[in-house]
C-alpha cells in the first residue's frame, strides 16, 4: 500500500516529497480532475480511423433491375405517347410594364402662366410713340393696341423671339429669331420708325 498525502486530493506522492502550495497547488488540483479529456480524444481518433478504413474499395454499383420489373417497364412505354407541353405565351393585358421604374421620378410641373406686358405682344402690333434720350442713352416709348404704353431699352425682349438691338433718334431696331427649322438661318431685322408730324 502506498502512503497518501494529507493535503492532496487523491494524488499519491513518493516518500520524501511535499505537496506544493499557492498557485501551483491550485493548478494541480484543477488539472487532476481533467484526466479523462486526453483519453476521450484518443478514443475518438481510434474510432474514426477504424470506421474510415472499412471496405477500402470503390462504392459498389446498385443491383441490377429484376427481370419482371424490366418487362413491365418495356410494355408500359409504348402505350402512352409523349405529349409536348404547350408553348408559353406572355399575356401583357392588365400587367404593368416591367421596364418602367416602380417609383416615378418627380418632374417639376411648370404651369404655363399667361404672358403679360411686352412678352404677350408682337413687334408688328407696337406703335412707336416717341424717343427719349438722356446721359445713359436712348429709350423708346411704344404703345400697345389696347392703349397701354411701355418703355423699351436696348436688349429688352418683346414677344417670343424679338430683342431690341438699337435705339436711335429716328427709330427702334428689333432682331427677330428665325422661325424656320434650318440652323444656319440668320436673324431678321425689323425697324420701327418714328412718324414725323407735318
CORSUL-V610347 format. One record per backbone hydrogen bond with DSSP energy under -1.0 kcal/mol. CO is the residue of the C=O (numbers start at 1). NH is the residue of the N-H. E is the energy in kcal/mol with one decimal. If there is no record, write none. Layout:
# CORSUL-V610347
co=CO nh=NH e=E
co=CO nh=NH e=E
This chain:
# CORSUL-V610347
co=8 nh=10 e=-1.6
co=14 nh=17 e=-1.9
co=22 nh=26 e=-1.6
co=23 nh=27 e=-2.3
co=24 nh=28 e=-2.4
co=25 nh=29 e=-2.3
co=26 nh=30 e=-1.9
co=27 nh=31 e=-2.5
co=28 nh=32 e=-1.5
co=34 nh=37 e=-1.0
co=36 nh=40 e=-2.2
co=37 nh=41 e=-2.1
co=38 nh=42 e=-2.2
co=39 nh=43 e=-2.0
co=40 nh=44 e=-2.2
co=41 nh=45 e=-1.9
co=42 nh=46 e=-1.9
co=43 nh=47 e=-2.2
co=44 nh=48 e=-2.4
co=45 nh=49 e=-2.0
co=46 nh=50 e=-2.1
co=47 nh=51 e=-2.4
co=48 nh=52 e=-1.9
co=54 nh=56 e=-1.7
co=66 nh=70 e=-2.0
co=67 nh=71 e=-2.0
co=68 nh=72 e=-1.8
co=69 nh=73 e=-2.1
co=70 nh=74 e=-1.8
co=71 nh=75 e=-1.8
co=72 nh=76 e=-1.6
co=73 nh=77 e=-1.2
co=92 nh=95 e=-1.7
co=97 nh=100 e=-1.2
co=116 nh=119 e=-1.2
co=117 nh=120 e=-1.0
co=118 nh=121 e=-1.0
co=118 nh=159 e=-2.2
co=122 nh=125 e=-1.3
co=123 nh=126 e=-1.3
co=127 nh=143 e=-2.5
co=130 nh=141 e=-3.4
co=132 nh=139 e=-3.4
co=137 nh=134 e=-2.0
co=139 nh=132 e=-3.2
co=140 nh=152 e=-3.1
co=141 nh=129 e=-2.9
co=141 nh=130 e=-1.7
co=142 nh=150 e=-2.5
co=143 nh=127 e=-1.8
co=144 nh=147 e=-1.9
co=148 nh=144 e=-3.1
co=150 nh=142 e=-2.5
co=152 nh=140 e=-2.2
co=153 nh=156 e=-1.6
co=156 nh=164 e=-2.5
co=158 nh=162 e=-1.3
co=161 nh=177 e=-2.4
co=162 nh=158 e=-2.4
co=163 nh=175 e=-2.9
co=164 nh=155 e=-2.9
co=166 nh=173 e=-2.7
co=170 nh=194 e=-2.9
co=171 nh=168 e=-2.8
co=172 nh=192 e=-3.1
co=173 nh=165 e=-2.7
co=173 nh=166 e=-1.1
co=174 nh=190 e=-2.7
co=175 nh=163 e=-1.5
co=176 nh=188 e=-2.3
co=188 nh=176 e=-3.8
co=190 nh=174 e=-3.8
co=192 nh=172 e=-2.7
